[in-house]
Amino acid sequence: MKYKDHITLLHLKAVVLTIVLLLTSCTILAVADNKVSYDLITNTYYFDSPIISQVSIDGHIYDQVILLDCPGEGNPGQPKLPSCGVNLLLPQGTEVADIEVTTGSKVFLGSGFNIEPVGEPRKLSELDSSSNYVDDPLFYYSEEVYPETLFSEVGTYWFRGYEILVLTFYPVQYMPKPGEIYYFEDITVNVKTTENGYISPLFRNLEKDKIEVIKKVDNPSVVSSYTEKTAQPISSENYDLLILTTDEFIDDFQPLKTIHETNGITAEVKSLGDISFPIGDATPEKIRDFLTDEYVKNGIEYVLLGGDDDIVPAKQLWVEAWSGGDTTLMPSDLYYACLDGPYNSNGNELWGEPDDGLDGGDVDLIAEVYVGRACIGSATEVDNFVGKTTAYINSGGYSEGQALMVGEHLWDDPDTWGGDYMDELIDGSSANMYTTVGVPSDQYTIDTLYDRDWPGNNWPKSELKTRINNGALIINHLGHASYDYALKLGNSDVDSLVNVDPIFVYSQGCMAGGFDNGDCIAEHFSVKTDNAAFIVIMNARYGWGVKGSTDGASQRFHREFWDAIFGEEIAEIGKANQDSKEDILYRIGSSCMRWCYYQLNLFGDPTLTFYNKDNNPPEIPDKPSGDTKGKIRVEYSFESIGSDIDGDKIYFKFSWGDGTFSEWLGPYNSGEEVNASHSWSKRGSFDVKVKTRDEHRDESDWSEPLTFTIRGFPILELLLELIEMILSQIFG
């Protein structure tokens, strides 16, 4: 009798399991039936008619082709012709099979033109005045069309698990021998893709990641193809900012964690000892792996490296200024920001080469996290850094005050002035065929200190020290520099500053940010004194300009930085520094672009913003709307609307009533609707509510809750309970 009962129970168990498997199989098939196929991406780009003007260079008359927001592209000696960037999101789990372009009307603009050459970039520490405009006969005496193709494939890059194809378009063509110029009214790109099944381990399927990638690409609808993920869900203990230092300085950084959390940024201070390697063996590779793990598991967005190069080592990346130009190794914290793929796939001694990425492609250049460094080496230096950062946060930020533009004489014959470069940062500029927004003169009091305008064309360093000590808050600089010299100041000059309010400094000068070469002047500004600067952006190696022109490589990054802050309204300084690079990623192959991309490190806390001191918190958002009943393990969407009396961008966080919360979602415009989804794993009633915070980290209270009730799957749950009962009878 017991034997028969046992057989009956086993049969019943088999029937129940079969039913469960059938139910599960039906669910999987239903999902598969809804899969969208993307095997062809098509986008069309339209161009206005170029303007052709004449320009005198080194006593020679050249023709200049101007197509706004399509700046000149090329390496030294090549004809300088317009180019523009194209960013296309590839569907999840695919790769490029083929790229074709077709054109609209080809318009003849005339013949007999002699297009200006691309000038050879000059190191901003060089003082000689030799010419650097030389026509390359390989191009200028050719009867072949230049460029010979309408586009070039820059590479495929990854952002938080989203795959982005970057192309450069050339809408203008030139026949050098007869001097003929043509342009195309429109160019259509067709990208054929093929499935490869690859799902990035860095894809988190977060709403905030989706919002960010939509801003970066020309075909945002493809975002809907990204549904599968291999990573585990973000921990309920997720946080925004990781401060990574050593055991010795853990306690010293705690006040910074506290002030951030008071202002709405969750932070954790962790030690290199938390990483699974022996103390003293904190290699850059292992640190990057640790940061990747924190990004995936805990959802971090910012990293502050708490240590000089001998404490938290920097990765030395190899770079060539242009083909046949200078080469160097430089410390680059970009390695810790861009977490996808390898940086040395060929396994040689040089990291960061253009073929060192996945499958021999370019290395990852789009950041998952935004990185800053506090080059501290002692508890006193931590106190200096934390004290100035805290003072800046408590000041409410520098949304007004004095912004000082500092420019030196760069070269003779023709005279090239740093002041001319700096003028392009005031309000904005469309010089050199691209448009950027600058520091607004109706918001800041703009002051200038230019050799160009000073008696004897040489302002004294005492003048700069006086202006800093008297309250200048933001300084932009272009001039000669070295590891221990910038803005005509030496390290000891910086240490002697007595300014009350710490300043922000961005300098294009050479090597001032070379923190791997002793204590560079960027370190003196940021950590060696409790005065001077709270944050600094400086070059690790040479800055680059062009004699007789403001179209320097370093200038492009400087202009794009302020465009990120005031044009794109990217509040966080660390994020804006990265955006200044990604906006010109399509030109990474042009002279000095990769060099500058690697070297522009941030000395300071990457979360800090230029925000309003007199700020009102956002209003309490609307009660969430959506379904009020549902089933276990089924995702349901909820909507809400928030507003801010100051018109600030706002972020939303949902509480799901089961002890879990969404990420901060956004930014959204005031009055814009947000949508978020969630599923529950058990039956019951749950209060769904939402709160908002603005770009200045001020938060609202929680909204009125929406009660959501889970009914579950009654039959399936009954069967599962029956299985549990049977198993308990069988196994006691």
N, C-alpha and C positions, 0 to 999 in steps of 0.2 A: 504493500500500500504506500509506504513512504517512497519507494522507488518510482511508482507511477506518479505520485505527487511531484516528485522532483522533475520528472520528464515534462509534466504539464507546465510547471513553472518555467522551465527552460524554453518550452515552446511559446509560452506567453511572453517571456522576455524577448525572444527573437521577433515575434510579431510586433511588439511595441517598438523595438529598435528599428525594424523595417519601416514602420510608419514614420518615426522620427527622421530617418534618413531620407525618405521620400519627400517629406515636408521641406527638409533642408535643401535637397536637390532642386526642388521646384523654385525655391528662393534664389539659388545660385543661377539657374537658367534665366529667371526673370531679369536679374541684373545684367547678364550677358546679352540678352536681347536688346537692352537699352543702350549698349555701347555705341558711341559715335565714332565713325571712321574719318580720319583726316589724312588723306594721302597726297593732297595737293594744296599748297598755300599760294594764293595769288594776291598781290598788292600792287597798286599803281601809284606813282608819284609824279606830281606836276611841277613844272619849272617855268618861271618868268623869263623873259628875254634878257640876256646879260647886257650889262653896260660896259663899253670899252672906252678906256681913257688912257692918256699918256702919263708916264712917270719918268723922272730923270734919276738914274742911279749911276754913281761914279762917272758922271759926265756923259753917259749914254742914254738915249731915249728908248724906252721900251713901252709896249702896250700892256695894259693891265685889264684883265677880264674880271668884272665884278658881278657876282651873283649872290645876293644877300643870303646869309645863313648857309652858304656853301663855300667855306673858306678854302684858300689855296692849299693844295696838297702836293707833297713830293719831297725828294731829298736834294741836297745841294747840287746846283747846276742844272736841274731839270726845269722845264717850263712850268710855271706856277699856274695851275688851272683849278677851277672850282671842284669841290667834292662834297658829298654829304653822306651821313651815316644812316643805315637801315638796320633796325633790330626786329627780328622775327622770332616769335615763340614757336618752338617745335612741339608737336603733340607729344604727350607722355608716352614713353616706350618706343620712340622712333628715332631715326637718324636720317641725315640728308642722303638722298640717292642721286639727285641731279638738280642743278640750278640753271635756269634759262632766263634770259631777259629779251623782251621785245620792246620796240619803241614806237612812239607816234611820229609826227612829222619831224624830219631832219631839216633844220633851217640854216641856210648859208648866210653868214654874217659879213663876209668880205674876204679879201686877200691882201697880201703885202704886210701883214702884221708881224711884229717881232715881240713875242710874249716875254715878259719879265722872267728871269730865272729865280729859282728858290735860292735865297742867300744862305751862306754857310753859317750855322749858329756859332756864336762866340761865347767862350766862357766868361762869366761876369766878373771873374777875378783878373782877366787879362787886360793889359793896359795899352798894347800896341795898336796901331791904327791902320794896318794894312787892309787892302780891299778884300772883301769876302763875297763878291758877286762875280762868278765866273761861269760863262756859258759852257755846258758840257757838249762838245761837238758830236758825241754819240746821238744826241737828241736834236740839236739845233741845225745840223746839216743833213738830217734824214729826210727821205721822201715818204717815209711810213707815217701813218696816222698815229698821233699820241694823245692820250694813252691808247694802246692797241685794243683794249677791251673796255666795255662800258661799266664794268664792275670788277671788284676784287673781293674774294672771300677772306675776311679778317680772321674768323675763327668761330668756334662754338664754345660758349661760356655758360656757366651754371650759376643760378641764383636761388638758394634755398630749395634746391631740387627741381627747379624749372630750367629747361634748356633753351638758350637764346642763341640764335644764329646772327652774327654781326657781319654786315656787308658794307662796302664803300661804293657809292655810285659816282660816275664821272659824266655829268650831263653835257659837258663841253669837250669837243675834240679839236685838235690842232694839227695841220699839215705844215711842218716847219719850213721845208724848202720853198714852197710857193707862199707860205704865210697865211694859209686859209684857216678860217675858224668856222665851226659848225656847232649848233647846239640842238638838243632834243627837247621838244615841248613836254613829253612825258615818257616815263620808263616804267614798264610793267615787269615785275619779277615773278617767276613761277618756280616754286621749290617743291620738288617731288620728294616724298619721304617714304621710308620703308620701315616696317616694324622690326625692332631688335629686342623688345621685351625688357629693356633695362629700366629699372626704377631706382632713382637716386636714393641712397640711404639718408640724404639730408632733406628729403621732402617730408614736411611735417603736416601738410594739409591744414594749415592755419589760415583763418580769414585775413589776419594782418599781412601774412606773406603774399596772399592772393592780391590784396590791395596794392602792395608795393610792386609786384611784378607787372601789374596792369599799367603802372606809370612808366615802365621801362620799355614797352614793346609797342609795335605798330599794329598788331593784330590781336587785341586783348580777348577776343571771343574764344581763342584756342585754350584759354585758361580752364574752360569747362572739361577739357579732356584729362585734367589732372585729378585723379580720384584715388589711385592706389598708392599705398605707402608701406614701406618695410619697417620704419621706425616705430618704437613703442609710443603710446600716448605721452604727452608732456606731463611730468610729475605735478601733483597738486601743490608741491613745494616750489613751483617755478618762481623765477626772479628775473630782474631786468639786467643788473650790472654785476659782473664778476670782477672783484679786485684780487689779483693773483700776485702774491708776494712770498716771502719766506717766513718761517716760524718766528724769526727774530723781530719782524715788523708787524705781525698779525694784530697785536693790541694797539699799535700806533695808528693803524688805519681804521680802527673801530669808530672813532668820531666821524669819519667821512661816511661810513655806512649809516650812522645814526642820522646825520643831517639829510642824507638822501631820502631815507625812509620817512622822515618828517615831511618831505616835499613830494612824496608820492612815487619815488623810484625804489623798488625793492632791490636790495643789494646783499651780496655775500662776500666775506673776506675769506679766501682760501689760500693755503700754503702749497708751495711746490712739494712739500712733504706729503700732501694729500694724494699726489700722483704716484702711481705704482712704479717707482724707480728709486734706486739708492740716492740719498742726499748727495749732491755734488754731481749727479748725472742727469741734470735737467736739460736735456738736449732740446733744441727747437722742434725737432720732429715729435718728441714725446709731449711737449707742451701743446703743440698743434692738435695732436690726438686727444688730449685732455679737453681742450677748448671745444673740439668737435663733439665730444661726449656731452659736455655741459649744454651745448647748443641744442642737441637732439633731445636730451632727457629733461633739461630744466628750462629750455626756451630762452636762454640768454640772448640779449641784443647788443650789449656793450661789454667791452673788456678794458680794464685799466691794469696795465702791467706795472707792478710796484717794485721797480728795481732797475738799477743801471745795467749795462750790458754784461757786467761780470756777475750779476745776481740773477736777472732774467735775461738769458742770452737772446740776441737778435739773430735772425737768419741772414747770412750774407748772400745776396743775390747778384748774379753776374749780368751785366748789361753792356751793350754796344751803342754808342751815340747814334751812329748810322753806319751803313756798310763801308768799312775801311776807316771809320772814325775812332775816337777814343773808346777804350773799354775799361771797366772797373768792377770791383766788388763793392757792394754797399749794404749797410744794415737796413733792413726793410721790415717794418711791422705789418706791411701788407700781407706777408706770409701767414700771419695769425688772424687776418680778417677774412681772407678768401680760403674757404675750408674744403672746397671740392677738388678732388683729384690730386695727383702728384705734382711736385715741383722739380723733379729730377728723374723722369722716366727712363732716360738713357743711361743712368747710373754712373755718369762721369763725375769729375770733381766740381763741375760748374752747375749751380742751381739757378733756376729762373730763366733759362734759355727759351726762346720762342717755340721750341719743339720738345719741351720738357713736361708737357701736360699729358692728359689721358690719350692713349693710342698715338703718341707722337705729335699731338696738337699743341696749341698754346696752353700755358698754365692758366689757372683760374684767376680772373682779374675783377670779378664782381663779388662784393663782400657779403658774407652772411652776417657778420658782426662788425661793429665799429670800434676801433682800437685806439687807445691813447696810452702814453707811457709817462710815468713819474720816475725820472732817472735818479732815484734816491740811493744813498749808500750808507746812511746813518739815521738814527732816530731823530736827530736835529733836522735833517733834511726832510724827513717825513712830516715833522711838525710844521716846517715852513710851507710845504706843499699843501697839506691838509688845511692849515690856517688860512692860506690865501684862497683856496678853493671854497672853503666855508664862508669866508668874508664876501666872496663874489656872489655866492648863492644868497646870502643874507642881504646883500645890497639890492636884490630884486632884479639884477641884470642891467646891462648897458643898452637900453633901447633908445637912449638919447645921451647927449654929452658931446665931448670933443673927440673928433676923429682926425688924426694927424697923418698926412701923406708926406713921406720922406723920400726924396730922390737925389741921387748924386750924379756927377758927370761921369759918363761911362767911357766914351771914346772920342777921339778927334777925327776930323776929315772924313765924313762930316761929323760935326758935334752931335753926339747922341746922349740924350738926357734922360735920367731916371724919372724926372718930373713929368716928361711927356707920357711915359708909361703909366705913372700913377694917376695922371689926369683921367685916364680911361676908367678908373675905379670910382670916380665921383659921379653919382647918379646913374651912369651907364654909358655904353658906347656901342657903335656899330662899325668901329674901325676894323680893318683887315677882314672884312666880309663876314663877320659873325656878330651877333647881338647879345649883349649881356647887361644885366641890371647891376648897378653898383651901390655904393653906400649913399643913401638918400640925404641930400643936403637940406631937405625940409624937416628931417628928423634929427640930424646931427649937425653940430657946428663944425664945419670943415676948415681945418687949418693946414697950411702947407709949409714945408721946409725944403726948398729946392736949391741945389747949386745953381741951376739955370737962372734963378731970380735973385740970388744973393750977391752982394758986392764982392767982386773978385772970383765969383763962381765957386765959392768954397765955404759953406757954412761951418762954424766951429762946433765941436762936440758939446761944448758947454751950453750951446743954445738948445740942443736936444735934451740934455739932462734937465735944464730949467723947465722946459715944456712938460716933460714927464712928471717932474716933481710938483708942477703947478696944476696937474689934473688932467692931462691927456689920457684918454681911456682906451682908444683903439689906434694902433699904429700899423700902417702899411709901408713897406720899405723896398726900394730897389737901389742897390749900390754894390760896391766891392766888399768882399768879406772873406773870412777864413775861419778855421776852427775856433779861434779864440778872439775874433774881431768881427763886428757887424754894427751897422748904423754909426760908424766912426767911433764906436765904443769898444774898449777892451774888457776882459773879464772883471778886472778890478773896478772899472767905471760902473759896470752893472751892479756890483756888490755895494757900491757907495750910494746908490739911489735911495731916496727917502720918501718916495711917493706913498700916500696913504691908501689910495685905491689901486689895487693891482691891475695891470694892463693886459690887453690882448695884443700880440705881435705876430704879423705875417711878413716874412722877409724872403725875397728871391735870391739873396746873397749866397755865394758859394760856401759850402762846407760848414756853415754855422750850426747845422744840426747833426754833425758827424759825431754822435755820442759814443761811437766805438773807438774814438781817437782821443783818449784822455777826457777831461772835463770841458766839453765844448761850451760855447757861449749860450746856446739854448738851455743848457743845464743851469748856468748861472742865472739866467732870467727866471727859470721856473722852480728851482729847488734850493739853490745855494744861499738865498736870502729870503727874508720874510717880506721884502718889498718887491720891486720890479714887476714880474708878470705872473698871472694865474694860468695862462695857457699860451703856447707858442707853436707856430708852424714854420719850420725851416728845412733847408736842403741838407741831406747827408753828404752830398758831393757837389759838383759844379752846378750852379744855376746857368741858364742859357738865354742869351739875347741875340739880337741881330743889329749890326751896325747900320745906322741911318734909317732904322725902322723900329716900330713898336711891336712887330710881329714875332716876338720871342716865344720860345717854347714855355719857359717858366711863366711868362705873362698870361698865356692861355689858361693855365691852371689857377693863377691868381684871380683872373677875371671870373672864371667859372665858380670859384669858391663863393664870391660875394653874390653871384647870380643865384647860387643855391640858397643862400640865406634870404635875400630880399626879392628874388625873382620867383623861385620855386617854393619859397616859404618853408624851407627845411630848417627847423629851429636849432637842432642839435649840431654843435660845431664838429664833432667827430663824423657825423653822417654827412655834413656838408663838405668836409674835406674829401671824403670818399666820392661823393657825387661829382665833385670837380674833376675827378679822374674819369669816372664812367661816362660822363657826357662827351668825352672826346676819345672814347675807347676805339671808335672806328678809325682813328688816325694813329693807332699804336705803332704802326710800321713806319711812320714819318720820323724825320730826324729828331732825336732827343726826347720823343714822347714817352717811350718806355722808360728811359732814364729818369725823367721827372715823375712818372707814375710810381716807380719804386721808391724814390727817395724822400717824398714829402711826408715825413712822419709827424705825428701830433704829440706834442709834449704837454700833456694835461689830461684832464678828465673829459672823455668823449661825450658825456651826457649833457654838458653845460650848454646853455642856450643864451642868445641875446633876446631877452624877453622883458615885458613891461613890469615895472615896479608896482604901479597902481593897477592891480588886476582884480577883476571880480570873478568868483568861481562860476562855473556853468550852472544853469538852472536844473532842478530835479527833472530827469527825463520822464516821458510819458510811461504810464503803466504798459508793460509788454502786451502785445496782441498776438493772437495765434490760437491754435487748438487748445481745448481745456481737458481733453481726454485722449488717451492713446494706449499704445501697446509697448511691452518690454522690448528693448533692443531695436526700436525703430526710431530714426531721427525725425525730430519735429522742428520746424522753423518758427522763430519768434521775431517780431519787429518792434522797434521803438524809435522815437524821435527825441533828440535833445537839442538844446539851444544855448547860446552864450551871448550875454548882453554886450560883450566887447567884440563880438564877431569872430572870436578865435576858433581855430580848428579844435575839434573835440574828439575824445576817445570814449568808447563804451566798454564796460565790463558787466557780464551777466552772472548772477548767482542762480544756480540751478536747483537749490533747495535740498540737494543730496550731499552737501559738503564739498562740492566741486564748483569751480568758477571758469569762465572763459578767460582768454588772454585779453589784454587791453586792445580793442579793435579800433582801427582808424589809421590816419586821421580822417574825419568827416567834416564837411562844412556845417556851420550852425544851421539847424533846421532840416538837415538831411536825414533820411531814414537809414537805420542800420538793421541788418538781418543776421541772426546767429542761430545755430542749430545745436541740438543736444539729444542724447538718448539715455534712458534710464535702465538699470539692470535689475530692478525689483519693483514690486507693486507698492502703491501708496499714493499719498497726496503730497505735492511738492510746490513750494512757493517760488515762482520764477520772478526775479526782480533785476533791476539794472541801475547802474550809476554811471556818471560821466566824469571825465577830467579834461581840462583844457591843455593847450600846449605849454602852459606855464606850471603845470602839475597841480593846479588847484582842483579839488574834487567836489562833486555834489553829494547830497545824501542819497540813500537808496530810494528807488521809486516805490509806488504802491505795488504790491505783489499780484501776480496772476496765479491762481491755484490750478495746478495741472495734475490730473489723476491718471494713474496707470492701471489699466484693466488687465494687461498681460494677455497671454494666449491660454484661455481656460483649458482647452482640450489637451494641448501640449503639456501644460503644467500638471494636469491630472495624470497624464501618462508618466511624466517624470517622477511624480510622487509615488505612483504605483511601482515604478522600477525600484525606487529607494526602499519601499516596503518589502518588495519581493527579495531584494538583495539582503536586507536586514534579517529576513526569515531564513534565507539560505545560509548566510555566513554568521548568523547570531548577532 
